Amino acid sequence: MAESQAPVLEMLWEAHDPGDTLEGRFGFSDGESAGRWVAGMLDQHWGVRVDSCERIVMSGGNALAWVGTPAGRMLAKWSVVPDRFPRLAAVACLTSWLDGRGLPVSAPVPARDGRLQVEAGHVSMGLQRVIAGELLDTADPVSVRAAGALLSRLQEALAACPHPDPDPASTHAVPAEPLAARVLGWLDTCADHVPAAVRDTLRGLVAAAPADPLPRQLLHSDFRAANILCAGTGIVAVLDFEEVRRDHRIVEAARSAVLLGTRYHDWGPVPVAVHAQFRAGYESVRRLSRVEAAWWDIVLLWQTLTFVPPGPDPTGWGASALSQLDEGLGAPLPR
């Protein structure tokens, strides 16, 4: 590297010392040695000269390095978890395909030999260009509606995607059982801490919902503020397709509305009005089917309840569920 200044080391969400993590998980004694290694990888496999390594952020077995190059800022992302390598290669191909369809994604930069994800020794690495933008602000209704519209477009594209599920047998896979069985299964096994009146309301809604089958397809599955870059009120990139999996469109759409404001720490709900704004944007591209529309509020409530903690609820997931009930899902419940 032309500059020897050590990169800033950070954890994305874990409360661990980044220096210890860099050494314990990734095998580097300090940020400067990690930066030199990244520069060597990019030079060898991509023919990219790194002038500076600005920042390295770690999460689980993944690390991201922001680097300065003669062609602009770029982002190198690598994993040291071999079981994930095939999935990472498949996701890179999928993201490149979406880029070719005109979707705003952070497309992988091909290596010298054409690979989109390079396995070298004990790592799998991909390279992207840094896209300028800010994370989605859910206080801006225009941006929220734009996010809903983009999710609908993304789902339409993925429905026609020729690439298979990157890893259908992995922990990312969603059970193929009917949606009603999934919701009731959660109520039976995971909802003891949720007030009985709320559980009973959700059971009643599921019982009254249409039993018509809902199609399944490949979906992004982590569409929320942490993965949506905006410039002004326009969306310039959807990031991080590593959670891609097969599920129902309505599950992703409603779950995205619930989690839209979440970033890296202290996840909390958005106001009910944001759910409506997001749905309006979504349906500006594709209207929900009769069955999907019947399930929208049910999945909103279900997904909200899955984030209600057994003890203190500092970010207000329980209050969000109650506000949804007050808005028309059922009679107002006592506080």
CORTAUR-V815668 format. One record per backbone hydrogen bond with DSSP energy under -1.0 kcal/mol. NH is the residue of the N-H (numbers start at 0). CO is the residue of the C=O. E is the energy in kcal/mol with one decimal. If there is no record, write none. Layout:
# CORTAUR-V815668
nh = <NH;NH>
co = <CO;CO>
e = <E;E>
This chain:
# CORTAUR-V815668
nh = <2;7;9;11;15;20;21;22;23;24;26;27;33;34;35;36;37;38;39;40;41;42;43;44;45;47;50;51;53;54;55;56;57;58;61;62;63;64;65;66;67;71;73;74;75;76;77;78;79;83;84;87;88;89;90;91;92;93;94;95;96;97;98;99;101;102;104;106;108;110;111;113;117;119;122;123;124;125;127;129;133;135;139;143;144;145;146;147;148;149;150;151;152;153;154;155;156;157;158;159;160;169;172;181;182;183;184;185;186;187;188;189;193;198;199;200;201;202;203;204;205;206;207;216;218;224;225;226;227;228;229;230;233;235;236;237;238;243;244;246;251;252;253;254;255;256;257;258;261;273;274;275;276;277;278;279;280;281;282;284;285;292;293;294;295;298;299;300;301;302;303;304;305;306;307;315;319;320;321;322;323;324;325;326;327;328;329>
co = <50;53;55;57;13;16;17;18;19;20;22;21;29;30;31;32;33;34;35;36;37;38;39;40;41;41;67;67;65;65;7;63;9;61;58;77;56;75;54;73;51;68;66;127;64;125;62;123;60;80;81;83;84;85;86;87;88;89;90;91;92;93;94;95;98;97;102;104;126;114;44;110;124;122;119;78;117;76;74;72;229;227;136;139;140;141;142;143;144;145;146;147;148;149;150;151;152;153;154;156;157;166;169;177;178;179;180;181;182;183;184;185;190;194;195;196;197;198;199;200;201;202;203;246;244;259;261;223;224;236;133;233;230;228;228;103;226;240;218;216;247;248;249;250;251;252;253;254;258;270;270;271;272;273;274;275;276;277;278;281;281;288;289;290;291;294;295;296;297;298;299;300;301;303;304;312;315;316;317;318;319;320;321;322;324;323;324>
e = <-1.8;-2.3;-2.3;-3.0;-1.2;-2.3;-2.6;-1.6;-3.2;-2.7;-1.1;-1.7;-1.7;-2.7;-2.1;-2.0;-2.4;-2.4;-2.2;-2.4;-2.5;-2.2;-2.7;-2.7;-1.4;-2.1;-3.2;-1.3;-2.5;-1.0;-3.1;-2.5;-2.1;-2.5;-2.4;-2.3;-2.6;-3.0;-2.4;-2.7;-2.8;-2.1;-2.6;-3.2;-2.6;-2.5;-2.5;-2.1;-2.0;-2.2;-1.4;-2.5;-2.2;-2.1;-2.7;-2.1;-1.8;-2.2;-2.8;-2.2;-2.1;-2.3;-2.2;-1.9;-1.7;-2.1;-1.6;-1.2;-3.5;-3.1;-3.3;-2.0;-3.1;-2.2;-1.4;-1.7;-3.0;-2.7;-2.4;-2.0;-2.9;-1.8;-1.7;-2.2;-2.5;-2.1;-2.3;-2.1;-2.4;-2.3;-2.4;-1.9;-2.0;-2.9;-2.7;-2.0;-2.2;-2.7;-1.9;-1.3;-1.2;-2.0;-1.4;-1.8;-2.3;-2.6;-2.4;-1.9;-2.3;-2.2;-1.4;-2.9;-1.6;-2.2;-2.9;-1.8;-2.4;-2.5;-2.3;-2.2;-2.3;-2.4;-1.6;-2.4;-2.7;-2.4;-1.6;-2.5;-1.5;-2.9;-3.5;-2.7;-1.7;-2.2;-1.5;-2.2;-3.0;-1.7;-1.7;-2.3;-1.8;-2.9;-2.5;-2.5;-2.6;-1.9;-2.0;-2.5;-2.1;-1.2;-1.0;-1.6;-2.1;-2.7;-2.4;-2.4;-2.0;-2.5;-3.0;-1.4;-1.9;-3.0;-1.6;-1.4;-1.2;-2.8;-2.3;-2.3;-2.7;-3.0;-2.1;-2.6;-1.6;-1.5;-1.4;-1.2;-1.7;-2.1;-2.2;-2.2;-1.8;-1.8;-2.5;-1.3;-1.5;-1.1;-1.5>
